[in-house]
Amino acid sequence: MILKKSLFFLFLSIASFVFSQENIIVDVKIKGIKKIKESFIQNLIHTKKGTALDSIAIEKDIVFLKRLPAVSHAYYQVFQSQDHLYKVYIHIEENFTLIPEVNLWTTTNSQFSYKLGLYDYNFLGRNITFGGFYQNNGFDSYGINFKAPNLFSRKWGIALSHQNWKSEEPLYFGNKTANYLYNNTSFEVLGLYQINLKNQFNFGVNFFNEKYQYLSGVTDASIPQNLDLDKTLFKLVYTYNDLDYYYQYVSGFKSVLYTQFVTSSTAFQNDFLIAWNDFFYYKRIKEKGNWANRLRFGLASNENTPFAPFALDNNINLRGVGILVDRGTGVLLWNTEYRYTVVDKKWLAIQTNVFTDFGSWRNPGGELNDFFKSENIRAYSGVGLRFISKKIYNATFRIDYGFRVSNNPGQSKGGLVFGIGQYF
């Protein structure tokens, strides 16, 4: 009896061992990399030598890699080495990431302006963004930025920036306008924390000085012609990202919530809170189509001031509306466009697009029903072109022509908008 029991338990043990054997990864190879450090990739991915083969985990690693600026495309292969032993090859197509920045435009006073910069989006081969710019729009500006999302680990990083920005900007007093020289000098430190593949927090502080100097236009007894304000901005950004990329095509959903609390050293401007959320939805349509959407809703402390934080501008929200044409303490915005690829080569893609941009603003000191007043509603539609390098990060040259479809006299009838990168 004892012998039978012993044999029975031995049989169960052997059966359990045989049937519970896992498929094990014996090697992970990173193929195709040139500038990216292999050790950096190996440290970031969850697929590692000696762990169980898990196709879901590998797929998540591929999505993570495709979101890196240095990666144009990524895929994987699995090869069986022996029984229950496998090798995983991860293939990476790299982007060129040392990118010059050149922008030309005219400002509110028709001043010819230019911006020159140079950024490396894969500095030291470790997914670090480092670079700066010089801008001349009648005034000299400059900035320097450092962002290392994975400096300490896959989850923890840091971003540092310094900027000295000058521009001539309009301020609105009812139906009248004054132009001020605006100067913002700032230093910012942010902590970057990635909870998992889809969720991330950025948080930190920005110390800045704002100067306003009257240049031309109407004056108001309640508004000084010169201001010098020291401020502190506390920032929290939460990102939910479930986007998937295939070269120029994007699919999925993304949400970004921005919250900022600003304190001032002077009694002229009160402390204020500003928050807005961008919702993005992209859908691949058949082989060459891509439907893209952005919905934004934002509110700020509702003071009756010409310094309202939400601007209405060609390059920010409504294509064709003009340059800094209005400000508000609330924004409701929807951009939608259909992109269609007409040329698709190994290094270049060309897309056409048709779009509609719809927006409404809450006036400074106004009510929420301002969003539904016809005089605050703007709608523009139009067509555009995209020239996309498939080997250079963010190298999308875009040109759009937007024309007014809302029936509001006095607003811009439309115009051309140029830029680098997709509009959203």
Salt bridges, closest charged atoms under 4 A:
ASP27 OD2 - LYS29 NZ 3.64
ASP61 OD1 - ARG154 NH1 3.55
GLU93 OE1 - LYS391 NZ 3.83
GLU101 OE2 - LYS115 NZ 3.53
ASP120 OD2 - LYS35 NZ 2.66
GLU169 OE1 - ARG327 NH2 2.71
GLU188 OE1 - LYS235 NZ 2.97
GLU210 OE1 - LYS231 NZ 2.63
ASP228 OD2 - LYS211 NZ 3.94
ASP242 OD1 - LYS198 NZ 3.64
ASP244 OD1 - LYS66 NZ 3.16
ASP278 OD1 - ARG296 NE 2.58
ASP326 OD2 - ARG378 NH2 3.43
GLU337 OE1 - ARG319 NH1 2.81
GLU337 OE2 - ARG339 NE 2.64
GLU337 OE1 - ARG386 NH2 3.66
ASP344 OD1 - LYS390 NZ 2.66
ASP357 OD2 - ARG319 NE 2.87
ASP370 OD1 - LYS373 NZ 3.18
ASP400 OD2 - ARG319 NH1 3.29
ASP400 OD1 - ARG386 NH1 2.93
